Amino acid sequence: MKNPFSTLLARFLKSHQLMQFVIYGLAAGVLGGALWVAFQYVDPLPPGKVSILSGGPDGAYYGFANRYADYFAGQGYELEVIQTKGSMDNLSRLADPESTASAALMQGGIAEPGDLEGLESLGSVYYEPVWLFHKKGLKLKGLTNLKGRTIAVGPDGSGTAYLVRTLLAENGVTDETATLLPEGSGTAADKLVRGEIDALFTIAGLDSAAVRRLAGETGKVAIYSFKRADTYVRKHHYLTKLTLPVGGLDLVRDQPAKEITLLAPTANLVVKEDLHAAIKYLFLLAATEAHGKGDMFDGPGQFPNGRATLFPLGDEAESFYANGPPLLMRYLPFQIAITVERLKILLIPLLTLLFPLFKITPPAYRWQIRRRIFKWYKQLKALDLKAYDLTDKDEARRMLHQLEVMDRMVLDTSVPLSYTDYIYSLRLHIRMIQQRMRKMVGEEDADQDSIA
C-alpha cells in the first residue's frame, strides 16, 4: 500500500502550485536580497538611553540638563543627568575615550577648536553673563585695580575660574599679586556681604539666587560695569557684550539703578562625534524647547544657534540651523519619524525592483504553465509526420498505444482551471491522429473512441 504522504508529495511536485511557488518565491527572494543589501546601509536604531554631564545641583547647567531630560522622556528616550564640578570637568570627562557620557554643557572659550579630537558642538544655547560684585566703597576703574585684593574666582574645574583667571591675568592680577580664592558664589556671597573678601566673580543668569541676593545688597555690594567690554570682545571672540538695563533685575526696587555693561560667553552643547545622528537631533530639539523663548539678553528664537561654538558644528547641527528639523520630525512623533527616516533607503530597492517584478512574474508564470502543455506538441507533431508515411499495421498499433499513453499523461498534467481549454484542445489533436491510426488497423471509431 502506497504511503498517502508520498502520494500527496508526488502530486504536489507535479502540480502547477509548485511552479507558482517557485516563480513567486524567486521573485520574493530577489526582492528580499535587495532589501538585505540596502539594510546594510541603514543606520542602527538610536540608543534608548544616553547621558549628559552637567555642573553642580545649584548651577544653571544642572537645571537645563534636567529640562532636556524631561523632553527626552516625552519622546520615549532616557537622558541621565550626571553632576560634575563644572565646565572644565565636563570637558575633560567628555573627551576621555573611556567615558560613557554622550554630551555635556560647557562654557564657551574654555578650549580651542583644534585642541581635542572626537568632539563636536551642537551650538550655543544661551548667554552666561559674567558678574563682578565688589565692596560698595571699592573704586574700580578697571580690573587692574583688583591687585592686592581678596577675590573669589570660582571653584577649581569650573568654567568661571578658567575665564576669570584669564581676564585677571591680562590685567596683571594673578596669585602673586592678589589673593584668588577657589570659591563659588554659594559660599563666597556671605563673605562679600560681611566684608571678608573684596570681590566675587560669578557666571550666572538673571534668575540666579546669588545674583539677585547680591544685587539687593545695595548698601554693601556694587555691580561692576565692564568699561572696556569692547576690548575684551574683540580680544576674545567667544565673548559678547551685554547691556543690563535699568530695573532689569527688579523694576519695583529699580535694580540696578543704572545701566550695567556685562561680558558673556555662551553655554555650548557639546557631544561626541560618534553619537547617533537621531540623538543629536533630539538634543537640538530639546535645546530649542528649553532656550528658544529668550530672556532679558536674547530675543525669541535667537538660541540655540551655530555661533561662538567651542568645537566645529556637526553635520546635523549645520543642517538644523540652515533648514530647521528634518521634514518628518516637524509633523510626526520623534520615534515614528526616526523609523520612517531609517527605512527611506529601503524604498530604493522597493521602487526599483517591485514594479518590474510585478510586471515580469505573472507573464513568467503563464509562460511556464503554457510550456507544460505545448511541450507535448513537439512529440505529437513527430508522431503526426510519421503517421502520414505509415503502412505497417503493427507499427500503427504501437503508435496508437503511444498516443493513448500521451493522452493519459496530458490529462494528468496539473494546470489552473483557466488553462484547461489548452488541455482539451491538445487532447482533441491527439484524438485526430488516433482516428487515422484506428482506420489503418481496421478498427471502428465508435468502439475505440474513448478518452480517459
Buried (B, 14 or more C-beta within 10 A) or exposed (E): EEEEEEEEEEEEEBBBEBBBEEBBEEBEEBBEEBBEEBEEEBEEEBEEEBBBBBBBEBBBBBBBBBBBBEBBEEBEBEBBBBBBBBBBBBBBBBBEEEBEBBBBBBBBBBBEEEEBEEBBBBBBBBBBBBBBBBBEEBEBEEBEBBBEBBBBBBBEBBBBBBBBBEBBEBBEBEEEBBEBBBBBBBEBBEBBBEEEBBBBBBBBBBEBEBBBBBBEBBEBBBBBBBEBBEEBBEEBEBBBBBEBEEEBBEEEEEBBEEEBBBBBBBBBBBBBEEBBBBBBBBBBBBBBBBBBEEBBBBEEEBBBBBBBBBBBBBEBBEBBBEEEBBEBBEEBEBBEBBBEBBEEBBEBBBEEBBEEBEEEBEEBBBEBBEEBBEEBEEEBEEBBEEBEEBEEEEBBBEBBEBBBEBBEEBBEBBBEEEBEEBBEEBBEBBBEBBBBBBEBBEBEEEEBEEBE
